[in-house]
Amino acid sequence: MTGQKLVPRHPGVIRAFLRLPMEVCHINDSKLVRQLKARRDITVSKILDMTTSEIPKVAQLHAKRPKEIPGELHFVTVRMLDMFDNGQAPFLDSDLEVFRNMGSRRCLFDSFSASDLRDGFEVGHLAGLRDILSVANSENYAEFAKLITYGAQENARMIAAAMTGYHDTARVERGETLQARRQLLAELLRASTEAASMAAAAGILLPEAYLILICRFLQEEGALERALNESRSLLRSSPGILWSTQARRDELMVLLPVNGDEDVAEALSAELVAAASRRVRSVRAAHALAATVGSVPDTLRELQQTVSVVVAMPDAQARPYKATELVIELAISRQPALQNRLVDLLGPLEQGTDLRLTLDELFFHELDREKAAKALNIHRRTLTYRLQKIREFSGLDPSSPHGIQLLRAAMTAANLSSSN
């Protein structure tokens, strides 16, 4: 394999970009491989379309250097098919070096987050798999099944190599300040099940487990920065705590170390949410325990679903929720037919003026009519009149426990539907 390194072996030395290797000749002359090679331009195009649409950082990179990502995709596609055809699986160390260099470049030149880097591989793999399914048939099924298994295994190795290159470069180029290392390690834990071994190689001792907290800040410009400023002293003073942000979602993720006492981590999680809520009106939060360091990515994916439900709840308080508290809401989120039936309950409210807004404020203020009227800048008698209209139009009485429960469920369902 020929080519120069993407990143320096010594800090401060920037070498020329990688020249991707030429194809190697296959031996077995598989008909399936020939078919897939013949349509590789289509496959690369599908992968490029999906990754640029799903991951803004990839789209920005493609706009800046339009030949780079297609070149990488062609290399991965052809090399994987050749290795499969030759029976030389798994990838060689020299192949994995390409991906270590790729991860280093994403860090050094393109300011990717670790999660963006990993997502690019995962989304690309999914897009490629969807495309090559078009040539699967009963005649080549056995070989096709082996190729899918091989591709999944090699994709995992490519991700691990890329994350190693990212980590090594970030550690050198971004400096060893406490803040930089916390941010970097949080990104690695978010993205990779291999983070523990990477941290060990860097001389960083990780705890037994993490309590993961996610906070989202809704519909307020600058809310994330204000919340972070308010919470920063807690974040900095707590040993072993890690955090990172996702600006496009106004989201803060905090990893709270758990060393045998989950209650301590939960108390700190609640304190962080309370601090953020002092500067931001709409804070939505949830936390979940990752029992091992390696389970952080999977726990995080499940926690994102819980957070989406909390965001949809009209009466969510500024505190971290657990999935076990949200059995009904999670059930609604997973049943589209039930969602639609609940949303239909709110349709008649369009006949009145600001009836949905009135319910929003009533739930936000925990059914306190005086506070809701003040927030709406209306007299309490006007609020009572609107609640009567809600009962008249929908058949649900906001003054009864049954009516308020159904209205709350309907508003949760409507918010979930609008976010999909």
GIZIJO-V422139 format. One record per residue. RES is the residue in one letter. PHI is phi in degrees with one decimal (* if undefined). OMEGA is omega as a letter, one per 30 degrees, with the letter a starting at -180 (* if undefined). D_LAST is the distance of its C-alpha to the last C-alpha in Angstrom with 1 decimal. Layout:
res/phi/omega/d_last
RES/PHI/OMEGA/D_LAST
RES/PHI/OMEGA/D_LAST
//
This chain:
res/phi/omega/d_last
M/*/l/45.3
T/-102.7/l/46.0
G/134.4/l/44.2
Q/-102.0/a/44.2
K/-74.5/l/42.1
L/-75.2/a/39.1
V/-130.9/a/40.0
P/-71.2/l/43.2
R/-84.4/l/45.0
H/-128.7/a/46.4
P/-55.1/l/44.7
G/87.2/a/45.1
V/-107.6/a/46.0
I/-104.7/a/43.4
R/-94.4/a/44.2
A/-67.0/l/43.3
F/-64.6/a/40.0
L/-64.6/l/39.8
R/-99.3/a/41.3
L/-64.7/a/39.4
P/-70.4/l/41.9
M/-74.3/l/43.1
E/-64.9/l/42.2
V/-100.8/a/44.4
C/-79.4/l/46.0
H/-82.4/a/44.9
I/-108.8/a/47.5
N/-77.2/l/46.3
D/56.3/l/45.3
S/-65.8/l/42.4
K/-64.2/l/41.3
L/-61.6/l/37.6
V/-62.7/l/37.9
R/-61.5/l/39.6
Q/-62.4/a/36.8
L/-69.5/l/34.1
K/-66.2/a/36.3
A/-64.3/a/36.9
R/-107.7/a/33.2
R/-63.6/l/32.4
D/-61.7/l/31.8
I/-66.0/a/29.1
T/-59.8/l/27.6
V/-60.5/l/27.9
S/-62.9/l/26.2
K/-65.7/l/23.2
I/-63.9/a/22.9
L/-62.3/a/23.5
D/-61.0/a/20.8
M/-71.6/a/18.1
T/-68.8/l/19.3
T/-71.3/l/19.7
S/-79.9/a/16.3
E/-90.1/a/14.6
I/-125.8/a/17.2
P/-54.1/a/18.6
K/-63.2/l/21.9
V/-66.5/l/22.6
A/-61.8/l/22.0
Q/-64.3/l/24.4
L/-64.4/a/26.9
H/-64.6/l/26.9
A/-66.9/a/27.6
K/-78.8/a/30.4
R/-133.9/a/32.0
P/-66.3/a/30.9
K/-90.3/a/33.3
E/-69.2/a/32.5
I/-66.0/l/29.3
P/-57.2/l/30.4
G/-62.6/l/33.7
E/-63.3/a/32.2
L/-66.2/l/30.1
H/-61.7/l/33.2
F/-60.4/a/35.1
V/-60.2/a/32.7
T/-61.8/a/32.4
V/-68.7/a/36.2
R/-63.2/a/37.3
M/-63.9/l/35.2
L/-64.9/l/36.5
D/-64.0/a/40.1
M/-64.2/l/40.1
F/-64.4/a/38.8
D/-65.3/a/41.3
N/-80.7/a/44.1
G/69.8/a/43.4
Q/-100.7/l/43.3
A/-61.7/g/40.1
P/-83.2/l/39.0
F/-53.8/l/38.6
L/-76.7/l/41.7
D/-59.1/l/41.8
S/-66.7/l/42.4
D/-68.0/a/39.1
L/-65.9/l/37.3
E/-61.8/l/39.0
V/-57.9/a/37.1
F/-77.5/l/33.9
R/-61.5/l/35.4
N/-65.7/l/36.5
M/-61.7/l/33.1
G/-62.6/l/31.5
S/-64.0/a/34.4
R/-67.8/l/33.9
R/-59.8/l/30.1
C/-75.8/a/31.4
L/-74.2/a/34.6
F/-99.5/a/33.8
D/-114.9/l/30.0
S/56.8/l/29.0
F/-68.4/l/26.1
S/-80.8/l/24.7
A/-61.8/l/25.4
S/-67.9/l/21.7
D/-63.0/l/21.3
L/-62.5/a/24.4
R/-65.3/a/23.3
D/-58.5/l/19.7
G/-59.7/l/21.7
F/-67.3/a/23.7
E/-68.7/l/21.1
V/-65.8/l/18.8
G/-62.6/l/22.1
H/-63.6/l/23.3
L/-62.5/a/20.3
A/-63.3/l/20.6
G/-64.3/l/24.4
L/-63.2/l/24.2
R/-58.6/a/22.1
D/-70.9/a/24.7
I/-73.2/l/27.8
L/-59.4/a/26.8
S/-67.0/l/28.0
V/-103.9/l/31.5
A/-75.2/l/31.5
N/-152.7/a/33.8
S/-63.7/a/36.2
E/-74.2/a/39.0
N/-108.1/a/37.3
Y/-59.9/a/35.0
A/-61.0/l/37.1
E/-68.2/l/37.3
F/-63.5/l/33.6
A/-62.6/l/32.7
K/-64.9/l/35.0
L/-64.3/l/33.4
I/-61.6/l/29.9
T/-61.5/l/31.4
Y/-61.1/a/33.3
G/-61.2/l/30.4
A/-64.4/l/28.3
Q/-64.2/a/31.4
E/-71.2/l/32.2
N/-62.6/l/28.7
A/-62.2/l/28.9
R/-70.1/l/32.4
M/-62.7/l/31.2
I/-61.5/a/28.5
A/-60.2/l/31.2
A/-65.4/l/33.7
A/-63.1/a/31.3
M/-66.5/l/30.4
T/-63.2/l/34.2
G/-61.6/l/35.0
Y/-61.1/a/32.3
H/-61.5/a/33.6
D/-61.1/a/37.3
T/-70.2/a/36.9
A/-62.7/a/34.8
R/-64.3/a/37.5
V/-83.9/a/40.2
E/-80.6/a/38.8
R/-93.3/l/36.8
G/92.0/a/39.6
E/-108.6/l/40.2
T/-64.5/a/39.3
L/-58.8/a/37.7
Q/-61.7/a/34.6
A/-63.0/a/34.1
R/-69.5/l/34.6
R/-63.5/l/32.3
Q/-61.4/a/29.5
L/-63.5/a/30.3
L/-66.2/l/30.6
A/-60.5/l/27.3
E/-64.9/l/25.6
L/-64.8/l/27.7
L/-64.5/l/26.8
R/-62.2/a/23.1
A/-102.0/a/23.4
S/-136.6/l/26.4
T/-74.1/l/28.0
E/-92.5/a/31.3
A/-61.6/a/31.1
A/-62.5/a/33.9
S/-68.9/l/36.4
M/-64.6/l/35.5
A/-63.8/l/36.1
A/-61.9/l/39.3
A/-63.9/a/40.5
A/-89.6/l/40.0
G/78.1/a/42.0
I/-106.1/l/39.1
L/-89.1/a/39.3
L/-101.0/l/36.0
P/-76.3/l/35.7
E/-67.4/a/35.3
A/-154.1/l/31.7
Y/-131.7/l/29.1
L/-92.4/a/27.1
I/-95.6/l/23.8
L/-113.5/l/22.5
I/-120.7/l/19.3
C/-117.4/l/19.2
R/-120.6/a/16.6
F/-121.6/a/18.0
L/-103.4/l/16.2
Q/54.5/l/17.1
E/-136.5/a/20.7
E/-63.5/l/22.3
G/75.6/a/24.1
A/-64.4/a/22.8
L/-60.9/a/22.5
E/-66.4/l/26.0
R/-64.3/a/27.5
A/-64.6/a/26.1
L/-65.0/l/27.3
N/-61.9/a/30.7
E/-69.8/a/31.0
S/-95.5/a/30.3
R/-60.7/a/32.2
S/-64.4/l/35.5
L/-66.3/a/34.0
L/-62.1/a/32.2
R/-79.5/a/35.5
S/-91.5/a/37.8
S/-94.0/a/36.2
P/-61.2/l/37.7
G/79.2/a/35.4
I/-75.3/a/32.2
L/-127.0/l/29.7
W/-153.4/l/26.8
S/-150.2/a/24.6
T/-125.0/l/22.0
Q/-123.0/a/18.9
A/-63.0/a/19.5
R/-67.1/l/16.4
R/-108.8/a/14.3
D/48.3/a/17.3
E/-127.0/l/17.7
L/-116.5/l/21.0
M/-110.7/l/21.6
V/-125.0/l/25.0
L/-107.3/a/27.0
L/-101.5/a/29.7
P/-64.9/l/32.5
V/-120.5/l/33.6
N/-122.1/l/37.1
G/92.2/a/37.9
D/-133.4/a/36.7
E/-68.8/a/33.0
D/-60.9/l/33.9
V/-62.7/l/35.1
A/-64.9/l/31.8
E/-65.8/l/29.8
A/-64.3/l/32.1
L/-67.9/l/31.6
S/-59.0/l/27.8
A/-63.7/l/28.2
E/-66.7/l/30.7
L/-65.0/l/28.4
V/-66.5/l/25.6
A/-62.1/l/28.4
A/-63.7/l/29.7
A/-62.5/a/26.5
S/-71.0/l/26.0
R/-69.9/a/29.5
R/-114.2/a/28.2
V/-131.4/a/24.6
R/-69.7/a/23.6
S/-110.9/l/20.0
V/-106.9/l/20.0
R/-123.0/a/17.6
A/-145.0/l/19.0
A/-151.6/l/19.3
H/-137.8/a/21.9
A/-152.6/a/22.9
L/-90.2/l/26.1
A/-95.7/a/26.4
A/-66.6/l/29.8
T/-134.5/l/30.8
V/-62.3/a/30.3
G/-67.6/a/29.2
S/-89.3/a/26.4
V/-57.2/a/24.7
P/-59.1/a/22.1
D/-67.7/l/21.1
T/-62.1/l/21.1
L/-65.0/l/19.0
R/-61.7/l/16.2
E/-67.0/a/16.4
L/-65.2/l/16.7
Q/-60.0/l/13.4
Q/-65.0/l/11.7
T/-63.2/l/14.2
V/-62.1/l/13.6
S/-59.5/l/9.9
V/-68.6/l/11.5
V/-61.3/l/14.3
V/-59.9/a/12.4
A/-78.0/a/11.1
M/-69.3/a/14.7
P/-71.4/a/16.7
D/-117.6/a/19.9
A/-62.2/l/19.1
Q/-93.4/l/22.3
A/-83.6/l/23.2
R/-155.0/l/24.0
P/-79.5/l/22.6
Y/-96.2/l/21.1
K/-108.6/l/21.7
A/-59.3/a/19.6
T/-65.4/l/22.6
E/-83.3/a/22.2
L/-120.1/a/18.8
V/-60.1/a/19.6
I/-66.9/a/18.4
E/-64.2/l/15.1
L/-66.4/l/14.3
A/-63.5/l/15.5
I/-62.0/a/13.2
S/-65.6/a/10.1
R/-99.5/a/11.7
Q/-127.9/a/12.9
P/-55.4/a/10.8
A/-63.8/l/14.2
L/-66.3/l/14.9
Q/-54.5/a/11.7
N/-63.3/l/12.7
R/-64.7/l/16.3
L/-68.9/l/15.7
V/-60.0/a/13.8
D/-60.6/l/16.8
L/-64.0/a/19.1
L/-88.8/a/18.1
G/-52.0/a/18.7
P/-60.2/a/22.5
L/-69.7/l/22.1
E/-65.5/l/21.6
Q/-70.8/a/25.3
G/-104.3/a/26.2
T/-94.5/l/26.2
D/59.2/a/23.8
L/-73.2/l/23.3
R/-65.0/l/19.7
L/-61.3/l/20.8
T/-62.0/l/23.7
L/-64.2/l/21.7
D/-54.5/a/19.6
E/-69.7/l/22.9
L/-62.9/l/24.6
F/-68.7/a/22.1
F/-58.8/a/22.1
H/-96.6/l/25.9
E/55.1/l/26.0
L/68.2/l/27.4
D/-80.8/a/30.2
R/-66.8/a/31.0
E/-66.0/l/33.4
K/-67.2/l/31.0
A/-64.1/l/28.2
A/-62.5/l/30.8
K/-63.6/l/31.9
A/-64.6/l/28.5
L/-82.3/a/28.0
N/60.7/l/31.6
I/-131.0/l/32.8
H/-73.9/a/35.7
R/-61.1/l/35.1
R/-64.9/l/36.5
T/-67.7/l/33.8
L/-62.2/l/31.2
T/-60.8/l/33.0
Y/-61.4/l/33.2
R/-65.3/l/29.4
L/-65.5/l/28.9
Q/-64.0/l/31.4
K/-65.9/l/29.5
I/-59.8/l/26.3
R/-64.4/a/28.5
E/-65.1/a/30.1
F/-78.1/a/27.0
S/-98.5/a/24.8
G/80.4/l/27.6
L/-111.2/a/26.3
D/-90.7/l/28.7
P/-66.5/l/27.2
S/-91.7/a/30.7
S/-104.5/l/30.5
P/-57.9/a/28.9
H/-63.9/a/27.4
G/-63.6/a/26.0
I/-70.1/l/24.5
Q/-65.1/a/22.9
L/-68.1/l/21.3
L/-64.9/l/20.2
R/-64.7/l/18.7
A/-63.2/a/16.8
A/-66.0/l/15.6
M/-70.4/l/14.5
T/-61.2/l/12.7
A/-62.9/a/10.8
A/-64.2/l/10.2
N/-67.8/l/8.9
L/-63.6/a/6.5
S/-63.8/a/5.4
S/-71.1/a/5.6
S/-88.6/a/3.8
N/-77.9/*/0.0
//
